[in-house]
C-alpha cells in the first residue's frame, strides 16, 4: 500500500474573537498520494484557505487553535516546533495574490536565491544561478535579466510564475496552490495550469489545489473535496463528483458554472441559476427581456480613440518610449445593450474604460455621449455631462473609502454634484441599497463589514446614484465565486431590464460574457480585432486571437480534459514602442497578429 505524502485527519481550526473561540474548520480528513492532485472546492468563506494555512501552521499562535492530525510522510506536523524546516522546503505554497506575497523591495531573483541558501545550503553564486534556471523553467523570458527586476515590473501572470518558481525552488514533496489562477485571464490561467502539471510530472510532487472554479477542477484534479461553512460536504474522484454528485450543495455548485455554448440559439442574455445550499438551484434560469433599442441614437459612440503613456528615464527625464495602450478604437453602444470588451491582461480593456470616463486623457479620437463629444468639453461642462456614465471597478474594497459608512459613500456623488442636500441624499442612499438587494439598516456599516459580493452591490448602488444611461463594469465579477457572481450578474440584468441601462462589460471571463452580452468586442494590443453579435463571435469566430481565447476556457467536464488546444507559451506582446520614430510612424498602424497560432 502506497504511503500518502500528506494525511489530514479530523482537522479543526478555531479563532478567538471577542474572547470566545469560534470554530471555522471542523473535522476535515483526506489523504494525498504521491504524484496526485487533490482539489478543495467551495464558495468564499467555506474554510478552504484556512485549511491550507492550518496545514502550514501559518495562523496566529495567540488567536488560533488547531486540532487533529496533519502527517507529512507519516511525520506529525501539528505541534512541530521547527516548521521553518518544512515550509518552503518539503511543502511549497503558492498564495492567491502574488503581489502581496512577494517582497516589493527585493528583486525576484534574490527572493528565490534566499530560499535556496536557507534550505539547500547553496552558496550565493550557486543560488543566483539556480534562481535564473528556475525562472527559465517557469517560462520567464530573458530570465537572467528579469531576475534583477522587482515584483511591480511583472504582469499578473508573470508574478504568479515567479511565485511558482519560489514555491518549487527546493523541490518540495507537496505543493499547496491557493487560488493561483482566480484573477488571471483565460490564456494566462491555461499557461499556469499547464506549467503546474508539467512540473508535477517532471518532479513527481503531489498538489493540493484550492479553488472555486469548477472548470479548473475538471482540468487538473484527480480527486475532489467539497467544503461548505467549514465542513467537508463530499469527497470523491473528480469523475464521480462531476458525473454523480451525491449532495445538493455539490449539484448546486456545478449547475452555477457557466458553460461555453449554453447560449446557442438564444438572442437575449440569460440569468444565472443561484446556488441554494440545501436543495440545489433555487430557480430555473430565465431569459432577460430584449432591452436593446435598435435604430435609436447610441448612448455612447467612440471613434478613433487613442491613449498612450510616456515612459521616462526618471520622474522628469527624457521620454524613452510610449505604451500604446489603446489604438484607434471605435464602437457604439445602444440604449439597453450590453457590449462586452474582452481580451488578455494588458490588452487595453481597462484603459479604454478609463479613457471613456476621461480618467486617462486620450491622445486622439472622440467619445460622444448622447451626441456630445466629452473630449471637447472642459472643466464643469465635462463634469456635468459625464454624470451620464458611471463606473464599477474590479476591486470593490479598493474603490470604497474604508473610513466612510456605505450610506455616506452612496450619497457622496449626489452631494459632490450638488443634486441633493444631505437629508435627501441619505434617503436616496437607503433606497438604492434596497434596490441592489441590501437592507437599508446597513447604511451605517463600513466596507470591511461586508463580503466581497455585498461590496460589489454597494459599488453598483453608488454608480446608480446619478441615474446614468451607461455603466462601465471593469472586471466587476472576475474575483467572485460562482454563486456570488451569479447574484451580482443577475442583479445587473434586472437593473438593465427595469431601467434600460446600457453596459460596457469589461471582462476576461468568456463564459460569463457569452451569457450576458448582446455584442462582443475582442481586443488585442490596444486594438479591436473582432466585433459582432455575441452568437456570431462565439459561434463562428473569425480572428485567430478570438479562437485562442475561446480554446483557453477550461471546461467543467473531466471527460474533455485533453480537449484544449496547446497554447503558445508567450504572454501578450508588449505594447511599448520606442520614442524615436518618425512623424509618419506616429500614424495609426495595423497591429500584426500573424504570430497568434493555434497548435493542436
C-alpha positions as CSV (number, residue, x, y, z in Angstrom):
1,X,0.0,0.0,0.0
2,X,1.3,3.4,-1.0
3,X,2.0,5.8,1.9
4,X,0.3,9.1,1.5
5,X,2.5,12.2,1.1
6,X,0.0,14.1,3.2
7,X,-2.6,12.7,5.6
8,X,-5.0,15.0,7.2
9,X,-7.3,13.6,9.9
10,X,-10.1,15.3,11.8
11,X,-8.5,18.8,11.3
12,X,-10.3,21.6,13.2
13,X,-9.4,25.2,13.5
14,X,-10.8,27.9,15.8
15,X,-10.2,31.6,16.1
16,X,-10.6,33.6,19.3
17,X,-13.0,36.5,18.6
18,X,-14.0,38.8,21.5
19,X,-12.7,36.3,24.0
20,X,-14.8,33.5,22.5
21,X,-13.4,30.6,20.4
22,X,-15.2,30.4,17.0
23,X,-14.9,27.2,15.0
24,X,-14.2,27.9,11.3
25,X,-12.9,24.5,10.1
26,X,-14.4,21.3,11.5
27,X,-13.4,17.6,11.0
28,X,-11.6,17.8,7.7
29,X,-10.0,14.5,6.6
30,X,-8.2,13.5,3.4
31,X,-5.1,11.8,2.0
32,X,-2.9,12.8,-1.0
33,X,-0.9,10.1,-2.7
34,X,2.4,10.7,-4.4
35,X,2.0,12.5,-7.7
36,X,-1.7,13.0,-7.0
37,X,-3.7,16.3,-7.3
38,X,-6.4,16.9,-4.8
39,X,-8.7,19.9,-5.2
40,X,-10.6,21.5,-2.3
41,X,-13.5,23.5,-3.7
42,X,-16.3,25.7,-2.2
43,X,-17.5,29.2,-2.0
44,X,-15.7,32.1,-0.4
45,X,-15.8,31.7,3.4
46,X,-16.1,27.9,3.3
47,X,-12.8,27.4,5.0
48,X,-10.6,26.3,2.1
49,X,-7.7,28.7,2.7
50,X,-7.9,28.3,6.5
51,X,-7.4,24.6,5.9
52,X,-4.2,25.2,3.9
53,X,-2.9,27.7,6.4
54,X,-3.6,25.2,9.2
55,X,-1.6,22.5,7.4
56,X,1.3,25.0,7.1
57,X,0.7,26.3,10.7
58,X,0.6,29.9,9.4
59,X,-2.3,31.0,11.6
60,X,-1.5,33.1,14.6
61,X,-0.5,31.0,17.7
62,X,-2.1,33.5,20.1
63,X,-5.5,33.8,18.4
64,X,-5.9,30.4,16.7
65,X,-6.2,26.8,17.8
66,X,-5.5,23.8,15.5
67,X,-6.6,20.3,16.5
68,X,-6.5,16.9,14.8
69,X,-3.6,15.4,12.8
70,X,-1.5,16.5,9.9
71,X,1.1,14.0,8.8
72,X,3.7,14.5,6.1
73,X,5.2,11.2,5.0
74,X,3.9,9.8,8.4
75,X,5.6,12.6,10.3
76,X,3.2,14.5,12.6
77,X,3.4,18.3,11.9
78,X,0.9,19.7,14.4
79,X,2.9,20.9,17.4
80,X,6.1,20.5,15.4
81,X,8.2,23.4,16.7
82,X,10.6,23.9,13.7
83,X,8.1,24.3,10.9
84,X,10.6,26.5,9.2
85,X,12.4,23.4,8.1
86,X,9.2,22.2,6.4
87,X,7.8,25.4,4.9
88,X,9.4,26.2,1.6
89,X,11.5,23.0,1.8
90,X,9.2,20.0,1.9
91,X,6.0,21.9,1.4
92,X,5.8,24.8,-1.1
93,X,2.9,27.2,-1.2
94,X,1.5,29.5,-4.0
95,X,-0.7,32.2,-2.5
96,X,-3.7,33.7,-4.1
97,X,-2.3,37.2,-4.6
98,X,1.4,37.2,-5.6
99,X,1.9,40.9,-5.3
100,X,1.2,40.7,-1.5
101,X,3.3,37.6,-1.1
102,X,6.4,38.8,-2.8
103,X,8.7,41.4,-1.1
104,X,8.2,44.6,-3.1
105,X,11.7,46.0,-2.2
106,X,13.8,42.9,-3.2
107,X,14.5,41.6,-6.8
108,X,12.6,38.4,-7.6
109,X,15.9,36.5,-8.2
110,X,17.2,37.3,-4.8
111,X,13.9,36.1,-3.1
112,X,14.3,32.7,-4.8
113,X,18.0,32.5,-4.1
114,X,17.4,33.3,-0.4
115,X,15.2,30.2,-0.1
116,X,17.8,28.1,-1.7
117,X,20.6,29.4,0.6
118,X,18.4,28.9,3.7
119,X,17.0,25.4,2.9
120,X,19.5,23.8,0.5
121,X,22.8,25.3,1.8
122,X,23.8,26.7,-1.6
123,X,26.4,29.5,-1.9
124,X,25.2,32.9,-3.1
125,X,26.6,32.4,-6.6
126,X,25.1,28.9,-6.9
127,X,21.8,30.1,-5.6
128,X,21.6,33.0,-8.0
129,X,22.4,30.7,-10.9
130,X,19.7,28.2,-9.8
131,X,17.2,31.1,-9.4
132,X,17.8,32.0,-13.0
133,X,17.4,28.4,-14.1
134,X,14.1,28.2,-12.2
135,X,12.8,31.4,-13.7
136,X,13.6,30.0,-17.1
137,X,11.9,26.7,-16.2
138,X,8.6,28.6,-15.5
139,X,9.0,30.3,-18.8
140,X,10.0,33.8,-17.8
141,X,11.5,35.3,-21.0
142,X,15.1,36.7,-20.6
143,X,15.3,35.1,-17.2
144,X,18.9,36.3,-16.4
145,X,18.0,39.9,-16.8
146,X,14.4,39.6,-15.3
147,X,15.9,38.1,-12.1
148,X,17.1,41.6,-11.2
149,X,13.7,43.1,-11.7
150,X,11.3,43.9,-8.8
151,X,7.8,42.4,-8.5
152,X,6.0,45.5,-9.7
153,X,7.8,45.2,-13.1
154,X,6.0,41.9,-13.9
155,X,2.4,41.3,-15.1
156,X,0.0,39.3,-13.0
157,X,0.7,36.1,-14.9
158,X,4.4,36.6,-14.7
159,X,4.3,37.3,-10.9
160,X,2.3,34.1,-10.5
161,X,5.1,32.2,-12.4
162,X,7.7,33.8,-10.1
163,X,5.6,32.5,-7.1
164,X,5.6,29.0,-8.7
165,X,9.4,29.2,-9.1
166,X,9.8,30.3,-5.5
167,X,7.5,27.5,-4.2
168,X,9.3,24.8,-6.3
169,X,12.8,26.0,-5.6
170,X,13.7,23.3,-3.1
171,X,11.8,20.5,-4.9
172,X,9.0,20.0,-2.3
173,X,7.2,16.8,-1.9
174,X,3.9,18.7,-1.7
175,X,2.7,21.9,-3.4
176,X,-0.3,23.9,-2.0
177,X,-1.8,26.2,-4.6
178,X,-4.3,28.6,-3.0
179,X,-6.5,30.1,-5.8
180,X,-3.4,30.6,-8.0
181,X,-5.4,31.5,-11.2
182,X,-8.5,33.3,-9.8
183,X,-7.8,36.8,-11.1
184,X,-5.9,35.7,-14.2
185,X,-7.3,35.9,-17.7
186,X,-8.1,32.6,-19.5
187,X,-4.9,32.3,-21.6
188,X,-2.6,33.1,-18.7
189,X,-4.6,30.8,-16.5
190,X,-4.2,28.0,-19.1
191,X,-0.5,28.5,-19.2
192,X,-0.2,28.5,-15.4
193,X,-2.2,25.3,-15.1
194,X,-0.2,23.6,-17.9
195,X,3.0,24.7,-16.2
196,X,2.0,23.2,-12.8
197,X,1.0,19.9,-14.5
198,X,4.3,19.7,-16.4
199,X,6.4,20.5,-13.4
200,X,4.4,17.9,-11.4
201,X,5.2,15.2,-13.9
202,X,8.9,16.2,-14.0
203,X,9.4,16.3,-10.2
204,X,6.8,13.7,-9.1
205,X,5.3,16.0,-6.5
206,X,1.8,16.0,-5.0
207,X,-0.5,19.0,-5.3
208,X,-3.2,20.4,-3.0
209,X,-5.2,22.8,-5.3
210,X,-7.6,25.2,-3.7
211,X,-10.2,26.9,-5.9
212,X,-13.8,27.8,-6.5
213,X,-13.5,27.3,-10.3
214,X,-15.1,24.0,-11.2
215,X,-13.7,24.2,-14.7
216,X,-10.2,24.3,-13.3
217,X,-11.0,21.4,-11.1
218,X,-12.1,19.3,-14.0
219,X,-9.0,20.3,-15.8
220,X,-6.3,19.2,-13.3
221,X,-7.7,17.3,-10.2
222,X,-7.6,13.6,-9.6
223,X,-9.9,13.8,-6.5
224,X,-12.1,16.5,-5.0
225,X,-13.1,17.5,-1.5
226,X,-16.1,19.8,-1.4
227,X,-16.4,22.2,1.6
228,X,-19.2,24.4,2.9
229,X,-19.3,26.5,6.1
230,X,-16.1,24.9,7.4
231,X,-17.2,21.3,7.0
232,X,-16.4,18.6,4.5
233,X,-19.6,18.0,2.4
234,X,-18.4,15.4,-0.1
235,X,-15.2,13.7,-1.2
236,X,-14.7,11.5,-4.3
237,X,-12.9,11.1,-7.6
238,X,-13.2,14.1,-9.9
239,X,-15.1,12.0,-12.5
240,X,-17.7,10.9,-9.9
241,X,-18.1,14.4,-8.4
242,X,-19.0,15.7,-11.9
243,X,-21.0,12.7,-13.1
244,X,-22.9,11.7,-9.9
245,X,-22.6,14.3,-7.1
246,X,-24.3,12.9,-4.1
247,X,-25.0,16.2,-2.1
248,X,-27.4,19.0,-3.1
249,X,-24.7,21.6,-2.4
250,X,-22.3,20.0,-4.9
251,X,-25.0,19.8,-7.5
252,X,-25.8,23.5,-6.9
253,X,-22.1,24.5,-7.4
254,X,-21.9,22.5,-10.7
255,X,-25.2,23.9,-12.0
256,X,-24.0,27.5,-11.4
257,X,-20.9,27.1,-13.5
258,X,-21.3,29.0,-16.9
259,X,-20.5,26.8,-19.8
260,X,-19.5,27.9,-23.3
261,X,-22.1,27.0,-25.9
262,X,-25.0,27.2,-23.5
263,X,-26.4,30.2,-25.3
264,X,-26.7,28.6,-28.7
265,X,-30.0,29.7,-30.3
266,X,-30.7,32.4,-27.7
267,X,-30.9,36.1,-28.5
268,X,-31.3,37.8,-25.1
269,X,-29.0,37.4,-22.1
270,X,-29.7,34.6,-19.7
271,X,-29.9,34.8,-15.9
272,X,-27.6,32.5,-13.8
273,X,-29.0,29.8,-11.5
274,X,-28.3,30.9,-7.9
275,X,-26.9,28.3,-5.5
276,X,-29.4,27.1,-2.9
277,X,-27.2,25.3,-0.4
278,X,-29.9,23.0,0.8
279,X,-31.8,21.9,-2.3
280,X,-29.6,22.8,-5.3
281,X,-30.6,25.5,-7.7
282,X,-33.2,27.9,-6.3
283,X,-34.6,29.0,-9.7
284,X,-34.7,28.0,-13.3
285,X,-32.7,30.5,-15.3
286,X,-34.9,32.8,-17.4
287,X,-34.1,34.9,-20.4
288,X,-34.0,38.6,-19.7
289,X,-36.3,40.7,-21.8
290,X,-34.9,42.2,-25.0
291,X,-33.9,45.7,-23.8
292,X,-31.9,46.9,-26.8
293,X,-33.5,49.8,-28.6
294,X,-32.0,49.4,-32.1
295,X,-32.3,52.2,-34.5
296,X,-32.1,54.9,-31.9
297,X,-29.2,57.2,-31.3
298,X,-26.4,55.4,-29.5
299,X,-25.8,56.2,-25.8
300,X,-22.1,56.0,-26.5
301,X,-20.2,56.4,-29.8
302,X,-16.5,56.1,-29.7
303,X,-14.4,56.9,-32.8
304,X,-10.6,56.6,-33.2
305,X,-9.9,56.5,-29.5
306,X,-6.1,56.5,-28.9
307,X,-4.4,56.6,-25.5
308,X,-0.7,56.4,-25.0
309,X,1.6,56.7,-22.0
310,X,5.1,58.1,-22.0
311,X,7.9,56.1,-20.4
312,X,10.6,58.4,-18.9
313,X,14.1,57.8,-17.6
314,X,13.3,59.1,-14.1
315,X,10.5,61.3,-12.9
316,X,11.1,64.2,-15.3
317,X,13.7,62.5,-17.6
318,X,13.8,62.0,-21.3
319,X,11.0,60.0,-22.9
320,X,12.4,56.6,-23.7
321,X,9.3,55.1,-25.2
322,X,5.5,55.0,-25.2
323,X,2.9,52.5,-24.2
324,X,0.4,52.2,-27.0
325,X,-2.4,51.2,-24.6
326,X,-5.4,52.0,-26.9
327,X,-5.0,52.4,-30.6
328,X,-7.8,53.7,-32.9
329,X,-10.7,52.0,-31.1
330,X,-14.2,52.6,-32.4
331,X,-17.5,51.2,-31.3
332,X,-21.1,52.2,-30.3
333,X,-23.4,51.1,-27.5
334,X,-27.2,51.3,-27.9
335,X,-29.7,52.0,-25.1
336,X,-30.3,48.8,-23.1
337,X,-27.4,47.0,-24.7
338,X,-24.5,45.1,-23.2
339,X,-21.3,45.3,-25.2
340,X,-18.6,43.1,-23.8
341,X,-15.0,44.1,-24.2
342,X,-12.8,41.0,-23.8
343,X,-9.1,40.2,-24.1
344,X,-6.0,39.2,-22.1
345,X,-4.5,41.3,-19.3
346,X,-2.6,44.2,-20.8
347,X,-4.6,44.4,-24.0
348,X,-6.0,47.8,-23.1
349,X,-9.5,46.9,-21.9
350,X,-9.4,48.9,-18.6
351,X,-7.5,51.8,-20.2
352,X,-10.3,52.0,-22.7
353,X,-12.9,52.2,-19.9
354,X,-10.9,54.8,-18.0
355,X,-10.4,56.8,-21.2
356,X,-14.1,56.9,-21.8
357,X,-14.5,58.4,-18.3
358,X,-11.6,60.8,-19.0
359,X,-9.8,59.3,-16.0
360,X,-7.0,58.8,-18.6
361,X,-6.8,61.6,-21.0
362,X,-6.9,60.2,-24.6
363,X,-4.4,61.4,-27.2
364,X,-6.9,61.4,-30.0
365,X,-10.4,60.4,-31.0
366,X,-13.9,61.2,-29.9
367,X,-16.2,60.0,-27.1
368,X,-19.8,61.0,-27.8
369,X,-22.3,60.7,-25.0
370,X,-25.8,61.3,-26.4
371,X,-24.2,63.0,-29.4
372,X,-21.9,65.3,-27.4
373,X,-18.1,64.8,-27.5
374,X,-16.8,64.6,-23.9
375,X,-13.2,65.2,-25.1
376,X,-14.1,68.6,-26.5
377,X,-15.6,69.7,-23.2
378,X,-13.6,71.2,-20.3
379,X,-14.0,71.7,-16.6
380,X,-17.5,71.9,-15.2
381,X,-19.2,71.3,-18.6
382,X,-17.4,67.9,-19.0
383,X,-18.1,67.0,-15.3
384,X,-21.8,67.7,-15.8
385,X,-22.1,65.7,-19.0
386,X,-20.0,62.8,-17.5
387,X,-22.7,62.1,-15.0
388,X,-24.4,60.0,-17.6
389,X,-21.7,57.4,-17.5
390,X,-20.6,55.7,-14.3
391,X,-18.0,53.0,-13.5
392,X,-17.9,49.8,-11.4
393,X,-14.3,48.9,-10.6
394,X,-12.7,45.5,-10.4
395,X,-11.8,45.6,-6.7
396,X,-14.7,47.0,-4.7
397,X,-12.8,47.2,-1.4
398,X,-10.0,49.3,-3.0
399,X,-12.6,51.7,-4.6
400,X,-14.6,52.3,-1.4
401,X,-13.5,54.7,1.3
402,X,-12.7,52.5,4.3
403,X,-13.3,55.4,6.7
404,X,-16.8,56.2,5.4
405,X,-20.1,54.4,6.0
406,X,-21.7,52.9,2.9
407,X,-24.6,55.3,3.3
408,X,-22.2,58.2,3.0
409,X,-20.3,56.6,0.1
410,X,-23.5,56.1,-1.9
411,X,-24.7,59.7,-1.1
412,X,-21.4,61.3,-2.0
413,X,-21.9,61.6,-5.8
414,X,-25.2,63.4,-5.2
415,X,-23.6,65.8,-2.8
416,X,-20.5,66.3,-4.9
417,X,-22.6,67.2,-7.9
418,X,-25.0,69.5,-5.9
419,X,-28.0,67.4,-6.8
420,X,-29.4,66.9,-3.3
421,X,-29.0,68.1,0.3
422,X,-27.7,65.7,3.0
423,X,-31.1,64.6,4.1
424,X,-32.4,63.9,0.6
425,X,-29.1,62.2,-0.4
426,X,-29.2,59.9,2.7
427,X,-32.8,59.0,1.9
428,X,-31.9,58.1,-1.7
429,X,-28.9,56.1,-0.5
430,X,-31.3,53.9,1.6
431,X,-33.5,53.5,-1.4
432,X,-30.5,52.5,-3.6
433,X,-29.4,49.9,-1.0
434,X,-32.8,48.3,-1.2
435,X,-32.7,48.4,-5.0
436,X,-29.5,46.3,-5.1
437,X,-30.8,43.8,-2.6
438,X,-29.2,45.1,0.6
439,X,-31.0,46.2,3.8
440,X,-31.3,50.0,4.4
441,X,-30.1,49.4,8.0
442,X,-26.7,48.5,6.6
443,X,-26.1,52.2,5.7
444,X,-24.3,52.8,8.9
445,X,-21.8,50.0,8.4
446,X,-18.3,50.3,7.0
447,X,-16.9,48.5,3.9
448,X,-14.9,46.0,5.8
449,X,-18.1,44.7,7.5
450,X,-19.4,43.3,4.1
451,X,-18.5,40.3,2.0
452,X,-17.0,40.7,-1.5
453,X,-20.3,40.3,-3.3
454,X,-22.0,42.8,-0.9
455,X,-19.3,45.3,-1.5
456,X,-19.8,45.0,-5.3
457,X,-23.5,45.6,-4.8
458,X,-22.6,48.8,-2.9
459,X,-20.5,49.9,-5.8
460,X,-23.4,49.3,-8.1
461,X,-25.7,51.4,-5.8
462,X,-23.1,54.2,-5.9
463,X,-23.0,54.0,-9.7
464,X,-26.8,54.2,-9.9
465,X,-27.0,57.3,-7.7
466,X,-26.6,59.8,-10.6
467,X,-29.1,57.9,-12.8
468,X,-26.6,57.1,-15.6
469,X,-27.5,55.8,-19.0
470,X,-24.3,53.8,-19.3
471,X,-22.3,51.8,-16.7
472,X,-18.8,50.7,-17.4
473,X,-18.2,47.4,-15.4
474,X,-14.5,46.8,-15.3
475,X,-13.9,43.1,-14.3
476,X,-16.8,43.6,-11.8
477,X,-17.2,39.8,-11.1
478,X,-13.9,38.3,-12.0
479,X,-12.7,37.6,-8.4
480,X,-16.1,36.4,-7.1
481,X,-17.0,32.7,-6.6
482,X,-19.7,31.1,-8.7
483,X,-22.7,31.8,-6.5
484,X,-21.9,35.4,-5.6
485,X,-21.0,36.0,-9.3
486,X,-24.4,34.7,-10.3
487,X,-26.2,37.0,-7.8
488,X,-24.3,40.1,-9.0
489,X,-24.8,39.4,-12.7
490,X,-28.5,38.7,-12.2
491,X,-28.8,42.0,-10.3
492,X,-27.2,43.8,-13.3
493,X,-29.6,42.1,-15.7
494,X,-32.6,43.0,-13.5
495,X,-31.5,46.7,-13.3
496,X,-31.0,46.7,-17.1
497,X,-34.5,45.4,-17.7
498,X,-36.1,47.9,-15.2
499,X,-34.1,51.0,-16.1
500,X,-33.0,50.4,-19.6
501,X,-29.3,50.7,-18.7
502,X,-26.5,50.1,-21.2
503,X,-23.4,48.3,-20.1
504,X,-19.8,48.2,-21.3
505,X,-18.9,44.9,-19.7
506,X,-15.1,44.6,-19.5
507,X,-14.1,41.0,-18.7
508,X,-11.7,38.1,-19.4
509,X,-14.3,35.5,-18.3
510,X,-15.6,34.3,-21.7
511,X,-18.3,32.0,-20.3
512,X,-19.9,34.9,-18.3
513,X,-19.6,37.2,-21.4
514,X,-21.4,34.7,-23.6
515,X,-24.2,34.5,-21.0
516,X,-25.0,38.3,-20.5
517,X,-23.8,40.2,-23.6
518,X,-25.6,41.3,-26.8
519,X,-22.4,42.1,-28.7
520,X,-18.7,41.3,-28.1
521,X,-15.6,43.2,-29.0
522,X,-12.2,41.4,-28.8
523,X,-9.1,43.5,-28.0
524,X,-5.5,42.7,-28.7
525,X,-2.6,45.1,-28.1
526,X,-5.0,48.1,-27.8
527,X,-6.9,47.3,-30.9
528,X,-10.3,45.8,-31.5
529,X,-9.6,42.8,-33.8
530,X,-13.1,41.4,-33.9
531,X,-16.5,42.8,-33.1
532,X,-20.0,41.5,-33.7
533,X,-23.2,39.9,-32.2
534,X,-22.5,37.5,-29.4
535,X,-23.8,34.5,-31.2
536,X,-21.5,35.2,-34.2
537,X,-18.3,35.8,-32.2
538,X,-18.8,32.7,-30.1
539,X,-20.4,30.5,-32.7
540,X,-18.2,31.3,-35.6
541,X,-15.1,33.3,-34.5
542,X,-13.1,34.7,-37.5
543,X,-9.9,36.0,-35.9
544,X,-7.2,33.6,-34.7
545,X,-6.9,35.5,-31.4
546,X,-10.6,35.1,-30.7
547,X,-10.2,31.4,-31.4
548,X,-7.3,31.3,-29.0
549,X,-9.3,32.9,-26.2
550,X,-12.1,30.5,-26.6
551,X,-9.8,27.5,-26.7
552,X,-8.2,28.5,-23.4
553,X,-11.5,28.4,-21.4
554,X,-11.5,25.4,-19.0
555,X,-14.5,23.1,-19.5
556,X,-16.3,21.8,-16.4
557,X,-16.1,18.2,-17.7
558,X,-13.2,15.8,-16.8
559,X,-14.0,13.8,-19.9
560,X,-12.8,16.7,-22.1
561,X,-9.6,17.3,-20.1
562,X,-7.4,16.9,-23.3
563,X,-9.8,18.9,-25.5
564,X,-8.0,22.2,-25.2
565,X,-5.5,23.2,-27.9
566,X,-2.0,23.7,-26.8
567,X,-1.4,27.4,-26.4
568,X,1.6,29.5,-27.2
569,X,3.8,29.8,-24.2
570,X,4.4,33.5,-24.5
571,X,2.3,36.2,-23.0
572,X,0.6,39.0,-24.9
573,X,3.2,41.1,-26.8
574,X,4.5,44.3,-25.3
575,X,2.5,47.5,-26.3
576,X,5.7,49.6,-25.7
577,X,7.2,51.4,-28.8
578,X,10.4,53.3,-29.0
579,X,10.1,57.0,-28.8
580,X,12.4,57.9,-31.7
581,X,10.0,57.2,-34.6
582,X,9.3,59.5,-37.5
583,X,6.2,61.7,-37.8
584,X,4.8,59.2,-40.4
585,X,5.2,56.4,-37.9
586,X,3.1,58.3,-35.4
587,X,0.0,57.5,-37.5
588,X,-2.1,54.5,-36.6
589,X,-0.6,51.2,-37.7
590,X,-2.4,47.9,-38.0
591,X,-1.3,45.6,-35.2
592,X,0.2,42.4,-36.7
593,X,-1.4,39.3,-35.3
594,X,0.3,36.8,-37.6
595,X,2.2,35.3,-34.7
596,X,-1.0,34.1,-33.0
597,X,-1.3,30.4,-33.9
598,X,-3.4,27.5,-32.7
599,X,-1.3,24.4,-32.2
600,X,-3.1,21.2,-31.8
